[in-house]
Amino acid sequence: MTKSVFYHAGCPVCVSAEHDIINLVGKDNVELVHIGEDRNRIAEAEKAGVKSVPALLTPNGNVLHINFGASMADVKG
């Protein structure tokens, strides 16, 4: 993986964190994944270790959970 992946669910906390991440690392260095809209990516996020969103998966596989917005159980509904 060469880019970070930012998983979020579209809530205000997530959108705010998305803007901050883009400002910090640059839009070309991060893939934005709205798992509320792209639900087939939920399993991918969980497999990577995402427990809540917003979360940033770094290129070396570390998951950085950012300012709790929603648990993965909440996202799955």
N, CA, C and O atoms as a MOPAC input file, in Angstrom:
PM7 MOZYME 1SCF
protein

 N      0.84900 1    -1.16600 1     0.00000 1
 C      0.00000 1     0.00000 1     0.00000 1
 C      0.89900 1     1.23500 1     0.00000 1
 O      1.83500 1     1.32300 1     0.79500 1
 N      0.62200 1     2.16900 1    -0.87300 1
 C      1.43900 1     3.37500 1    -0.95000 1
 C      0.72200 1     4.59600 1    -0.38300 1
 O      1.36700 1     5.57500 1    -0.00800 1
 N     -0.60500 1     4.54400 1    -0.31800 1
 C     -1.38400 1     5.63900 1     0.23400 1
 C     -1.96100 1     5.22900 1     1.58400 1
 O     -2.13500 1     4.04600 1     1.87300 1
 N     -2.24800 1     6.22400 1     2.39100 1
 C     -3.04800 1     5.97700 1     3.57700 1
 C     -4.49700 1     5.83300 1     3.12600 1
 O     -4.87200 1     6.32000 1     2.06000 1
 N     -5.30700 1     5.16300 1     3.94000 1
 C     -6.73300 1     5.02600 1     3.65700 1
 C     -7.48500 1     5.61200 1     4.84500 1
 O     -7.28400 1     5.19400 1     5.98600 1
 N     -8.34700 1     6.57700 1     4.57100 1
 C     -9.14400 1     7.21200 1     5.61300 1
 C    -10.55900 1     6.67300 1     5.52200 1
 O    -11.27600 1     6.94200 1     4.55800 1
 N    -10.95900 1     5.90400 1     6.53800 1
 C    -12.31100 1     5.34500 1     6.60300 1
 C    -13.17600 1     6.25600 1     7.45400 1
 O    -12.76600 1     6.69600 1     8.52900 1
 N    -14.37500 1     6.53600 1     6.96300 1
 C    -15.30800 1     7.35400 1     7.73800 1
 C    -16.73600 1     7.01100 1     7.35500 1
 O    -16.98000 1     6.29500 1     6.38400 1
 N    -17.68800 1     7.53900 1     8.14100 1
 C    -19.09500 1     7.23100 1     7.91900 1
 C    -19.91400 1     8.46300 1     7.55800 1
 O    -21.13900 1     8.38100 1     7.45800 1
 N    -19.26700 1     9.58700 1     7.36500 1
 C    -19.96600 1    10.78700 1     6.92100 1
 C    -20.54000 1    11.66000 1     8.02300 1
 O    -21.16400 1    12.68100 1     7.73200 1
 N    -20.34300 1    11.28400 1     9.28500 1
 C    -20.85500 1    12.09800 1    10.38500 1
 C    -20.02500 1    13.38700 1    10.49800 1
 O    -18.94500 1    13.47700 1     9.91400 1
 N    -20.51900 1    14.37300 1    11.23800 1
 C    -19.76400 1    15.63000 1    11.36900 1
 C    -18.34700 1    15.43900 1    11.90700 1
 O    -17.42100 1    16.10700 1    11.44500 1
 N    -18.16300 1    14.54000 1    12.87400 1
 C    -16.82600 1    14.25900 1    13.40300 1
 C    -15.92600 1    13.74500 1    12.28700 1
 O    -14.77500 1    14.16300 1    12.15700 1
 N    -16.47300 1    12.82000 1    11.47400 1
 C    -15.70400 1    12.22400 1    10.38100 1
 C    -15.33900 1    13.24800 1     9.30900 1
 O    -14.20800 1    13.27400 1     8.82500 1
 N    -16.29000 1    14.07800 1     8.94900 1
 C    -16.04900 1    15.08200 1     7.90500 1
 C    -14.99600 1    16.08000 1     8.35700 1
 O    -14.13200 1    16.47300 1     7.57300 1
 N    -15.06400 1    16.49100 1     9.61800 1
 C    -14.05600 1    17.40300 1    10.15700 1
 C    -12.67400 1    16.75600 1    10.13200 1
 O    -11.69500 1    17.38500 1     9.73100 1
 N    -12.59900 1    15.49100 1    10.56300 1
 C    -11.32100 1    14.77800 1    10.55200 1
 C    -10.81300 1    14.59800 1     9.12100 1
 O     -9.61100 1    14.69200 1     8.87400 1
 N    -11.72600 1    14.33800 1     8.17600 1
 C    -11.33000 1    14.19500 1     6.76600 1
 C    -10.62400 1    15.44800 1     6.27100 1
 O     -9.57900 1    15.36200 1     5.62600 1
 N    -11.18900 1    16.60300 1     6.56900 1
 C    -10.56900 1    17.86200 1     6.13400 1
 C     -9.18400 1    18.03500 1     6.75300 1
 O     -8.24600 1    18.47200 1     6.08700 1
 N     -9.07000 1    17.69000 1     8.02400 1
 C     -7.77000 1    17.81100 1     8.70000 1
 C     -6.74100 1    16.85500 1     8.09800 1
 O     -5.59000 1    17.23700 1     7.88200 1
 N     -7.14900 1    15.62100 1     7.83000 1
 C     -6.23200 1    14.62900 1     7.24600 1
 C     -5.75200 1    15.10600 1     5.87900 1
 O     -4.56000 1    15.03000 1     5.57900 1
 N     -6.67000 1    15.59400 1     5.05000 1
 C     -6.29100 1    16.08700 1     3.71700 1
 C     -5.30300 1    17.24200 1     3.84700 1
 O     -4.32800 1    17.31600 1     3.09900 1
 N     -5.55600 1    18.14600 1     4.79700 1
 C     -4.64300 1    19.27000 1     5.00300 1
 C     -3.27400 1    18.80700 1     5.49100 1
 O     -2.25700 1    19.40400 1     5.13700 1
 N     -3.23900 1    17.76100 1     6.28900 1
 C     -1.97200 1    17.26800 1     6.84300 1
 C     -1.14300 1    16.46200 1     5.85400 1
 O      0.06300 1    16.67400 1     5.73600 1
 N     -1.78400 1    15.53600 1     5.14200 1
 C     -1.01600 1    14.61200 1     4.28700 1
 C     -1.18000 1    14.87900 1     2.79600 1
 O     -0.40700 1    14.36200 1     1.98900 1
 N     -2.17300 1    15.67500 1     2.41900 1
 C     -2.40300 1    15.97700 1     1.00700 1
 C     -3.36200 1    14.98900 1     0.37500 1
 O     -3.28200 1    13.78900 1     0.63400 1
 N     -4.26000 1    15.48100 1    -0.44400 1
 C     -5.30500 1    14.66700 1    -1.07100 1
 C     -4.73000 1    13.52600 1    -1.90900 1
 O     -5.34100 1    12.46100 1    -1.99800 1
 N     -3.56600 1    13.73300 1    -2.52200 1
 C     -2.96300 1    12.69900 1    -3.36100 1
 C     -2.35800 1    11.55600 1    -2.55600 1
 O     -2.00400 1    10.52100 1    -3.12000 1
 N     -2.23700 1    11.73300 1    -1.24000 1
 C     -1.59400 1    10.72400 1    -0.39900 1
 C     -2.57400 1     9.92000 1     0.44400 1
 O     -2.16200 1     9.10000 1     1.26400 1
 N     -3.86500 1    10.14900 1     0.24900 1
 C     -4.86700 1     9.44700 1     1.04500 1
 C     -6.06600 1     9.06300 1     0.18200 1
 O     -6.54900 1     9.85400 1    -0.62900 1
 N     -6.53100 1     7.83800 1     0.37500 1
 C     -7.76300 1     7.37700 1    -0.26700 1
 C     -8.88800 1     7.57100 1     0.73400 1
 O     -8.78800 1     7.11100 1     1.87100 1
 N     -9.94500 1     8.23700 1     0.33400 1
 C    -11.08500 1     8.48300 1     1.21200 1
 C    -12.13800 1     7.40900 1     0.96600 1
 O    -12.57000 1     7.19600 1    -0.16700 1
 N    -12.54600 1     6.73300 1     2.04400 1
 C    -13.54400 1     5.67400 1     1.93000 1
 C    -14.69000 1     5.97900 1     2.87900 1
 O    -14.53500 1     5.91100 1     4.09800 1
 N    -15.84000 1     6.31600 1     2.31000 1
 C    -17.06300 1     6.57900 1     3.08200 1
 C    -17.77700 1     5.23700 1     3.19600 1
 O    -18.50200 1     4.83800 1     2.28500 1
 N    -17.57200 1     4.53400 1     4.32600 1
 C    -18.12800 1     3.18900 1     4.44400 1
 C    -19.63500 1     3.19300 1     4.68300 1
 O    -20.27300 1     2.14300 1     4.61700 1
 N    -20.20000 1     4.34800 1     4.95500 1
 C    -21.65100 1     4.44900 1     5.01600 1
 C    -22.26500 1     4.33600 1     3.62700 1
 O    -23.38000 1     3.83500 1     3.47700 1
 N    -21.54700 1     4.79600 1     2.62300 1
 C    -22.00700 1     4.72700 1     1.23300 1
 C    -21.42400 1     3.53100 1     0.48800 1
 O    -22.07600 1     2.97400 1    -0.39500 1
 N    -20.21700 1     3.13800 1     0.83200 1
 C    -19.52700 1     2.03000 1     0.16500 1
 C    -19.40000 1     0.87900 1     1.16800 1
 O    -18.30500 1     0.55800 1     1.62900 1
 N    -20.53500 1     0.27100 1     1.49300 1
 C    -20.62300 1    -0.71800 1     2.56500 1
 C    -19.80100 1    -1.97900 1     2.29900 1
 O    -19.46100 1    -2.70100 1     3.23600 1
 N    -19.48100 1    -2.24800 1     1.04500 1
 C    -18.66300 1    -3.43100 1     0.75700 1
 C    -17.22500 1    -3.26400 1     1.23000 1
 O    -16.44800 1    -4.21600 1     1.16000 1
 N    -16.85400 1    -2.09400 1     1.70300 1
 C    -15.50200 1    -1.86100 1     2.23200 1
 C    -15.43200 1    -2.04500 1     3.75600 1
 O    -14.35100 1    -1.94800 1     4.33800 1
 N    -16.57400 1    -2.31000 1     4.40500 1
 C    -16.60300 1    -2.49500 1     5.85600 1
 C    -15.72600 1    -3.67800 1     6.26400 1
 O    -14.91700 1    -3.55200 1     7.18400 1
 N    -15.87000 1    -4.80700 1     5.60700 1
 C    -15.07500 1    -5.99900 1     5.95200 1
 C    -13.58400 1    -5.71800 1     5.78500 1
 O    -12.77200 1    -6.15600 1     6.60000 1
 N    -13.22900 1    -4.99800 1     4.74100 1
 C    -11.82800 1    -4.61200 1     4.50400 1
 C    -11.29200 1    -3.78300 1     5.66600 1
 O    -10.18300 1    -4.01100 1     6.14800 1
 N    -12.09500 1    -2.81800 1     6.10600 1
 C    -11.68700 1    -1.95700 1     7.21400 1
 C    -11.51300 1    -2.77400 1     8.49000 1
 O    -10.52300 1    -2.61300 1     9.20400 1
 N    -12.46800 1    -3.64600 1     8.77600 1
 C    -12.37300 1    -4.46800 1     9.97500 1
 C    -11.16900 1    -5.40000 1     9.92200 1
 O    -10.48600 1    -5.58800 1    10.92800 1
 N    -10.90600 1    -5.97900 1     8.76800 1
 C     -9.75400 1    -6.86900 1     8.61600 1
 C     -8.44800 1    -6.11600 1     8.87400 1
 O     -7.49100 1    -6.68500 1     9.40100 1
 N     -8.41400 1    -4.84100 1     8.50100 1
 C     -7.22000 1    -4.01400 1     8.72000 1
 C     -7.07000 1    -3.60000 1    10.17900 1
 O     -6.00800 1    -3.11800 1    10.57300 1
 N     -8.12000 1    -3.77800 1    10.99200 1
 C     -8.04700 1    -3.43200 1    12.40500 1
 C     -8.84400 1    -2.21400 1    12.81100 1
 O     -8.71900 1    -1.74800 1    13.94300 1
 N     -9.66400 1    -1.68400 1    11.91200 1
 C    -10.48300 1    -0.51800 1    12.23700 1
 C    -11.58900 1    -0.94000 1    13.19800 1
 O    -12.36900 1    -1.84300 1    12.89700 1
 N    -11.65300 1    -0.28700 1    14.34900 1
 C    -12.66600 1    -0.57800 1    15.37500 1
 C    -13.73900 1     0.49700 1    15.44400 1
 O    -14.85100 1     0.24800 1    15.91000 1
 N    -13.39900 1     1.69600 1    14.97600 1
 C    -14.33200 1     2.81400 1    14.96200 1
 C    -13.88700 1     3.78100 1    13.87400 1
 O    -12.75000 1     3.74600 1    13.40300 1
 N    -14.81300 1     4.63600 1    13.49600 1
 C    -14.48800 1     5.65900 1    12.50200 1
 C    -14.69800 1     7.02500 1    13.13700 1
 O    -15.55000 1     7.17300 1    14.01400 1
 N    -13.94400 1     8.01100 1    12.71400 1
 C    -12.95900 1     8.00000 1    11.63700 1
 C    -11.67100 1     7.28900 1    12.05200 1
 O    -11.27900 1     7.28800 1    13.21900 1
 N    -11.03200 1     6.68700 1    11.05200 1
 C     -9.76500 1     5.99800 1    11.28000 1
 C     -8.89400 1     6.12200 1    10.03500 1
 O     -9.38600 1     6.14300 1     8.90700 1
 N     -7.60300 1     6.20300 1    10.26800 1
 C     -6.64400 1     6.30500 1     9.17800 1
 C     -5.76000 1     5.06200 1     9.20300 1
 O     -5.11200 1     4.76900 1    10.20800 1
 N     -5.74200 1     4.33800 1     8.09100 1
 C     -4.85700 1     3.19300 1     7.91300 1
 C     -3.61500 1     3.69600 1     7.19200 1
 O     -3.69300 1     4.18100 1     6.06300 1
 N     -2.47000 1     3.57700 1     7.85500 1
 C     -1.22400 1     4.08900 1     7.27700 1
 C     -0.66800 1     3.09900 1     6.26000 1
 O     -1.05300 1     1.93000 1     6.26300 1
 N      0.23000 1     3.55100 1     5.39300 1
 C      0.80600 1     2.66200 1     4.38500 1
 C      1.49800 1     1.42000 1     4.95800 1
 O      1.59100 1     0.39800 1     4.27900 1
 N      1.98000 1     1.50200 1     6.19700 1
 C      2.64000 1     0.32800 1     6.77300 1
 C      1.69900 1    -0.51300 1     7.62300 1
 O      2.14500 1    -1.42100 1     8.32300 1
 N      0.38900 1    -0.21900 1     7.57200 1
 C     -0.61200 1    -1.07300 1     8.21000 1
 C     -1.06500 1    -0.68200 1     9.59600 1
 O     -1.86000 1    -1.40100 1    10.20000 1
 N     -0.58700 1     0.43400 1    10.12400 1
 C     -1.05500 1     0.90100 1    11.43300 1
 C     -2.40800 1     1.58400 1    11.28300 1
 O     -2.64000 1     2.31300 1    10.31900 1
 N     -3.30200 1     1.34300 1    12.24300 1
 C     -4.60600 1     2.00300 1    12.24800 1
 C     -4.59300 1     3.08000 1    13.31900 1
 O     -4.33800 1     2.80400 1    14.49100 1
 N     -4.87000 1     4.30300 1    12.90500 1
 C     -4.94100 1     5.43500 1    13.82200 1
 C     -6.41000 1     5.81700 1    13.98300 1
 O     -7.02200 1     6.35700 1    13.06100 1
 N     -6.96800 1     5.53500 1    15.15200 1
 C     -8.35800 1     5.88700 1    15.42100 1
 C     -8.39900 1     7.34700 1    15.86000 1
 O     -7.66100 1     7.76300 1    16.75400 1
 N     -9.26700 1     8.11100 1    15.22100 1
 C     -9.28700 1     9.56100 1    15.39200 1
 C    -10.62600 1     9.99300 1    15.98700 1
 O    -11.67900 1     9.72400 1    15.40800 1
 N    -10.58900 1    10.65400 1    17.13200 1
 C    -11.76800 1    11.30900 1    17.69600 1
 C    -13.04900 1    10.51800 1    17.43600 1
 O    -13.77600 1    10.81400 1    16.48900 1
 N    -13.32300 1     9.54300 1    18.24400 1
 C    -14.42500 1     8.60100 1    18.07200 1
 C    -15.69300 1     9.24200 1    17.51100 1
 O    -16.22400 1    10.19700 1    18.07800 1
 N    -16.16600 1     8.70500 1    16.39300 1
 C    -17.41300 1     9.14800 1    15.76900 1
 C    -18.46700 1     8.07500 1    15.84100 1
 O    -19.60800 1     8.34800 1    16.21500 1
 N    -18.09400 1     6.82800 1    15.48000 1
 C    -19.03800 1     5.71300 1    15.50500 1
 C    -18.24500 1     4.40000 1    15.52600 1
 O    -17.18900 1     4.28500 1    14.90300 1
 N    -18.77600 1     3.42300 1    16.25100 1
 C    -18.15900 1     2.10400 1    16.25100 1
 C    -18.49600 1     1.39800 1    14.93900 1
 O    -19.43300 1     1.78400 1    14.24100 1
 N    -17.73500 1     0.37500 1    14.61400 1
 C    -18.02900 1    -0.39000 1    13.39900 1
 C    -19.39400 1    -1.07400 1    13.53300 1
 O    -20.09400 1    -1.23500 1    12.53400 1
 N    -19.78500 1    -1.48100 1    14.74900 1
 C    -21.10200 1    -2.08100 1    14.96500 1
 C    -22.20100 1    -1.08300 1    14.61400 1
 O    -23.21200 1    -1.45100 1    14.01500 1
 N    -22.00200 1     0.18700 1    14.98900 1
 C    -22.97000 1     1.23000 1    14.64300 1
 C    -23.05800 1     1.43300 1    13.14000 1
 O    -24.14200 1     1.61600 1    12.58600 1
 N    -21.91100 1     1.39800 1    12.49300 1
 C    -21.86400 1     1.60200 1    11.04100 1
 C    -22.57900 1     0.46300 1    10.32300 1
 O    -23.30500 1     0.68400 1     9.35400 1
 N    -22.36700 1    -0.75300 1    10.80800 1
 C    -23.01100 1    -1.92400 1    10.17600 1
 C    -24.51400 1    -1.93000 1    10.39500 1
 O    -25.25700 1    -2.53500 1     9.62300 1
 N    -24.96100 1    -1.25400 1    11.45200 1
 C    -26.36900 1    -1.11600 1    11.72600 1
 C    -26.97200 1    -2.34800 1    12.25600 1
 O    -28.17100 1    -2.37700 1    12.53600 1

